[in-house]
Amino acid sequence: MPEVHTEEFHVNGEELLARIKALVHEGNIRRIIIMDKDGKELIEFPLTFGVVGVVLAPTLAAVGAIAALVTEATIVVEKSA
Protein backbone atom coordinates (compact mmCIF):
# COMPACT_ATOMS: atom_id res chain seq x y z
CA MET A 1 0.00 0.00 0.00
CA PRO A 2 1.47 3.40 -0.94
CA GLU A 3 2.54 5.76 1.79
CA VAL A 4 0.27 8.77 2.31
CA HIS A 5 1.17 12.06 3.96
CA THR A 6 -0.81 15.22 4.54
CA GLU A 7 -0.06 18.90 4.09
CA GLU A 8 -2.03 21.95 5.21
CA PHE A 9 -2.27 25.27 3.45
CA HIS A 10 -3.86 28.38 4.96
CA VAL A 11 -5.32 30.67 2.30
CA ASN A 12 -7.77 33.51 2.08
CA GLY A 13 -11.02 33.11 0.16
CA GLU A 14 -9.67 34.84 -2.95
CA GLU A 15 -6.77 32.38 -3.24
CA LEU A 16 -8.77 29.21 -2.53
CA LEU A 17 -9.87 28.20 -6.03
CA ALA A 18 -6.51 29.00 -7.62
CA ARG A 19 -4.68 26.94 -4.98
CA ILE A 20 -7.04 23.97 -5.45
CA LYS A 21 -6.52 24.04 -9.22
CA ALA A 22 -2.75 24.15 -8.77
CA LEU A 23 -2.85 21.21 -6.36
CA VAL A 24 -4.99 19.14 -8.73
CA HIS A 25 -2.47 19.72 -11.52
CA GLU A 26 0.33 18.30 -9.33
CA GLY A 27 -1.20 14.89 -9.94
CA ASN A 28 -0.22 13.00 -6.78
CA ILE A 29 -3.18 14.20 -4.70
CA ARG A 30 -5.49 11.54 -3.23
CA ARG A 31 -7.97 13.69 -1.31
CA ILE A 32 -8.61 17.38 -0.57
CA ILE A 33 -10.48 18.71 2.46
CA ILE A 34 -11.42 22.37 2.82
CA MET A 35 -12.08 23.69 6.32
CA ASP A 36 -13.14 27.10 7.58
CA LYS A 37 -11.01 29.16 9.96
CA ASP A 38 -12.62 27.42 12.95
CA GLY A 39 -11.64 23.96 11.67
CA LYS A 40 -15.12 22.95 10.51
CA GLU A 41 -15.03 20.77 7.39
CA LEU A 42 -16.81 22.48 4.49
CA ILE A 43 -16.14 20.02 1.66
CA GLU A 44 -14.10 16.90 1.05
CA PHE A 45 -13.45 15.27 -2.28
CA PRO A 46 -11.29 12.38 -3.40
CA LEU A 47 -9.14 12.61 -6.49
CA THR A 48 -8.43 9.43 -8.36
CA PHE A 49 -6.02 8.90 -11.21
CA GLY A 50 -7.64 10.12 -14.41
CA VAL A 51 -10.11 12.60 -12.92
CA VAL A 52 -10.11 15.54 -15.32
CA GLY A 53 -12.13 18.34 -16.82
CA VAL A 54 -15.84 17.54 -16.98
CA VAL A 55 -15.78 15.22 -13.95
CA LEU A 56 -13.98 17.79 -11.79
CA ALA A 57 -15.92 20.85 -13.02
CA PRO A 58 -18.85 20.55 -10.54
CA THR A 59 -16.44 20.19 -7.64
CA LEU A 60 -14.49 23.27 -8.70
CA ALA A 61 -17.77 25.19 -9.02
CA ALA A 62 -18.57 24.23 -5.42
CA VAL A 63 -15.10 25.32 -4.31
CA GLY A 64 -15.67 28.65 -6.07
CA ALA A 65 -18.92 29.13 -4.16
CA ILE A 66 -17.18 28.33 -0.88
CA ALA A 67 -14.40 30.77 -1.73
CA ALA A 68 -17.00 33.53 -2.10
CA LEU A 69 -18.34 32.82 1.39
CA VAL A 70 -15.19 32.39 3.49
CA THR A 71 -12.50 34.89 4.34
CA GLU A 72 -9.97 32.30 5.48
CA ALA A 73 -9.72 28.58 4.79
CA THR A 74 -7.44 25.65 5.43
CA ILE A 75 -6.78 23.14 2.68
CA VAL A 76 -5.76 19.69 3.90
CA VAL A 77 -4.20 17.60 1.16
CA GLU A 78 -3.48 13.86 1.24
CA LYS A 79 -0.66 12.99 -1.13
CA SER A 80 0.74 9.69 -2.27
CA ALA A 81 4.44 9.41 -1.59
C-alpha positions as CSV (number, residue, x, y, z in Angstrom):
1,M,0.0,0.0,0.0
2,P,1.5,3.4,-0.9
3,E,2.5,5.8,1.8
4,V,0.3,8.8,2.3
5,H,1.2,12.1,4.0
6,T,-0.8,15.2,4.5
7,E,-0.1,18.9,4.1
8,E,-2.0,21.9,5.2
9,F,-2.3,25.3,3.4
10,H,-3.9,28.4,5.0
11,V,-5.3,30.7,2.3
12,N,-7.8,33.5,2.1
13,G,-11.0,33.1,0.2
14,E,-9.7,34.8,-2.9
15,E,-6.8,32.4,-3.2
16,L,-8.8,29.2,-2.5
17,L,-9.9,28.2,-6.0
18,A,-6.5,29.0,-7.6
19,R,-4.7,26.9,-5.0
20,I,-7.0,24.0,-5.4
21,K,-6.5,24.0,-9.2
22,A,-2.7,24.1,-8.8
23,L,-2.9,21.2,-6.4
24,V,-5.0,19.1,-8.7
25,H,-2.5,19.7,-11.5
26,E,0.3,18.3,-9.3
27,G,-1.2,14.9,-9.9
28,N,-0.2,13.0,-6.8
29,I,-3.2,14.2,-4.7
30,R,-5.5,11.5,-3.2
31,R,-8.0,13.7,-1.3
32,I,-8.6,17.4,-0.6
33,I,-10.5,18.7,2.5
34,I,-11.4,22.4,2.8
35,M,-12.1,23.7,6.3
36,D,-13.1,27.1,7.6
37,K,-11.0,29.2,10.0
38,D,-12.6,27.4,13.0
39,G,-11.6,24.0,11.7
40,K,-15.1,22.9,10.5
41,E,-15.0,20.8,7.4
42,L,-16.8,22.5,4.5
43,I,-16.1,20.0,1.7
44,E,-14.1,16.9,1.1
45,F,-13.5,15.3,-2.3
46,P,-11.3,12.4,-3.4
47,L,-9.1,12.6,-6.5
48,T,-8.4,9.4,-8.4
49,F,-6.0,8.9,-11.2
50,G,-7.6,10.1,-14.4
51,V,-10.1,12.6,-12.9
52,V,-10.1,15.5,-15.3
53,G,-12.1,18.3,-16.8
54,V,-15.8,17.5,-17.0
55,V,-15.8,15.2,-13.9
56,L,-14.0,17.8,-11.8
57,A,-15.9,20.9,-13.0
58,P,-18.9,20.6,-10.5
59,T,-16.4,20.2,-7.6
60,L,-14.5,23.3,-8.7
61,A,-17.8,25.2,-9.0
62,A,-18.6,24.2,-5.4
63,V,-15.1,25.3,-4.3
64,G,-15.7,28.7,-6.1
65,A,-18.9,29.1,-4.2
66,I,-17.2,28.3,-0.9
67,A,-14.4,30.8,-1.7
68,A,-17.0,33.5,-2.1
69,L,-18.3,32.8,1.4
70,V,-15.2,32.4,3.5
71,T,-12.5,34.9,4.3
72,E,-10.0,32.3,5.5
73,A,-9.7,28.6,4.8
74,T,-7.4,25.7,5.4
75,I,-6.8,23.1,2.7
76,V,-5.8,19.7,3.9
77,V,-4.2,17.6,1.2
78,E,-3.5,13.9,1.2
79,K,-0.7,13.0,-1.1
80,S,0.7,9.7,-2.3
81,A,4.4,9.4,-1.6
